[in-house]
Amino acid sequence: MDEIRLTLPDEPRFYPVAHLVLGGLGSRLQLTVDGLDDLRLAVDSLLERARRGSEVTIAIRIENETLFTDVGPFEPLTLERELAAAERSGVIGLRRILDTVVDDVVVRVADGGAWVTLEKRLAG
């Protein structure tokens, strides 16, 4: 199985590099503009919550017509609170964003942090 792995400093000025990789892969896979925008929104929503002063890794792979994007590591308790937080005062929470733009979200703890796997089915 092929995988693209990108590790960036947790600084917003590097996030366009992640967009460039996602865009190139999306073009190769013939993702729709909406599908690519959904994936970018999901990844950006997670990047905003990365540990400050550390690195964040994005790993992308394709299996059985599904695009898997792993993002992490995150502080496990902080991420758990973010995903479980109910929307309050008109603010849309992380769980709602992710559930809206990807087909499935899986959280696992590994390598000293929490990792989020985003699943996006590719149009056959």
C-alpha positions in Angstrom: 0.0 0.0 0.0 1.4 3.4 -1.0 1.3 6.3 1.5 2.1 9.9 1.4 3.4 11.2 4.7 4.0 14.9 5.4 5.3 16.2 8.7 5.1 20.0 9.3 6.0 22.4 12.1 2.8 23.4 13.9 2.8 26.9 12.3 -0.1 28.1 10.2 2.4 29.5 7.6 3.2 25.8 6.6 -0.5 24.7 6.2 -0.5 25.7 2.5 2.0 22.9 1.9 -0.6 20.4 3.2 -3.2 22.1 0.8 -0.8 21.7 -2.1 -0.3 17.9 -1.4 -4.1 17.4 -0.9 -4.8 19.3 -4.1 -2.3 17.4 -6.2 -3.6 14.0 -4.9 -7.2 15.1 -5.3 -6.5 16.0 -8.9 -4.8 12.7 -9.6 -7.8 10.9 -8.0 -10.3 13.1 -9.9 -11.9 14.3 -6.7 -14.7 16.9 -7.3 -14.0 20.4 -6.2 -16.5 19.9 -3.4 -14.9 16.7 -2.3 -11.5 18.4 -2.2 -12.9 21.4 -0.3 -14.4 19.0 2.3 -11.1 17.3 2.8 -9.2 20.5 3.2 -11.8 21.8 5.7 -11.5 18.6 7.8 -7.7 18.7 7.8 -7.6 22.5 8.5 -10.1 22.0 11.4 -7.7 19.4 12.9 -4.5 21.4 12.2 -6.0 24.3 14.2 -6.0 22.0 17.2 -2.5 20.6 17.0 -0.1 20.8 19.9 1.6 24.1 19.9 5.3 24.1 19.4 5.4 20.6 18.0 5.1 18.9 14.6 2.0 17.6 13.0 1.9 14.7 10.6 -0.6 14.0 7.8 -0.5 10.6 6.2 -2.7 9.8 3.2 -3.4 6.4 1.7 -6.0 4.8 -0.6 -7.6 1.4 0.1 -10.6 -0.1 -1.6 -12.0 3.2 -3.1 -11.6 5.0 0.2 -9.1 7.9 0.9 -7.8 7.6 4.5 -6.1 10.7 6.0 -4.4 10.4 9.4 -3.6 13.5 11.3 -1.8 13.8 14.6 -0.5 13.6 17.2 -2.9 15.6 19.4 -3.2 15.8 23.2 -5.7 12.9 23.8 -7.8 14.7 26.5 -8.0 17.9 24.6 -9.1 16.2 21.4 -11.6 14.1 23.2 -13.1 17.3 24.7 -13.2 19.0 21.4 -15.0 16.1 19.7 -17.5 15.6 22.5 -18.2 19.3 23.1 -21.8 20.2 22.4 -22.3 23.3 20.3 -22.8 26.3 22.4 -23.8 29.9 21.6 -23.9 29.3 17.9 -20.4 27.9 17.5 -20.1 24.8 15.3 -18.0 22.1 17.0 -15.3 19.9 15.6 -17.4 16.8 15.6 -20.1 18.4 13.5 -17.6 19.8 11.0 -15.9 16.4 10.6 -19.2 14.4 10.4 -20.5 16.8 7.7 -17.5 16.7 5.4 -16.1 13.2 5.6 -17.7 9.7 5.6 -16.2 8.5 8.9 -13.9 9.7 11.7 -11.9 7.3 13.8 -9.7 8.4 16.8 -7.0 6.2 18.2 -4.2 6.7 20.7 -0.7 5.7 19.5 2.9 7.0 19.7 2.2 9.2 22.7 -0.8 11.1 21.3 -4.2 10.9 19.7 -4.5 10.4 15.9 -7.6 11.1 13.8 -8.3 9.1 10.7 -10.7 10.8 8.2 -12.3 8.5 5.7 -13.6 9.8 2.4 -15.1 7.4 -0.1 -14.1 8.1 -3.7 -16.7 8.3 -6.4 -16.4 5.1 -8.5 
